[in-house]
């Protein structure tokens, strides 16, 4: 995995590959923006399952690629 940039949670888009909490590499399948919080759903490479995270809009996440 190569980290190549960081963004805030309010910039996450479907199909992004983000590193959540500096631990969980997630392939994003859905993003729900409610203003001050962002729900991110996707496939976790850490657990091998679908996951959901609720992040504040200004939370930084890393973008990664294989």
N, C-alpha and C positions, 0 to 999 in steps of 0.2 A: 504494500500500500504506500502510495506517495501522496503526501499532503501538499497541495499547490496553492492554496489561498484560504483566507478566512472571510466569512460574511456574518451578518447578524441574522437572527432567526426570521425576521420579517422579509428577508430576501430569498429564503429557501423556495425552490420550485420543484414541481414533480419531475422526477428523473435525476435530480441532484443526488450525489453521493456525499453524505455529510457524516462527520465524526461528532457524535453527541456526547457531551460531558467528557470529552477527551478520552473516551473509552469505547463507545459502541459505533462501529461503522455501519451506517444505515443507507440503503438504497430507497429513496423517497418515492412513495406511491400516491400519497395524498397530503395536502396541506390545507388546513382550515385557519384562516386569519380572523381573529375576533378583536382586532385592534391592539390591545396591550398584551395579548397572549396568542401564541401560535401552537396549534396542534399538528404534529408531524407524525405520519404513519408510514411504515415501510418495512422492508426485510432487513433484519439484523444479522450481520455476519458474525457477531459475537455469540448469539444464542441459537441462530439457525431458525428463528421463528419470526412471525410478524410482531411488530412492537408499535407502541404509541408513546409519544412524549409530548408534554405540554411545556413550552418554553416561553419566557418573557420575550417580547419583540426585540429587545436589545441584547439578548444572549448571543455570544459569539460561538460559531461552529466552524469547523475546518472542512473544506472541500477536499475530497480525496479521489484518487483513481488507482486502479489495479496496476 
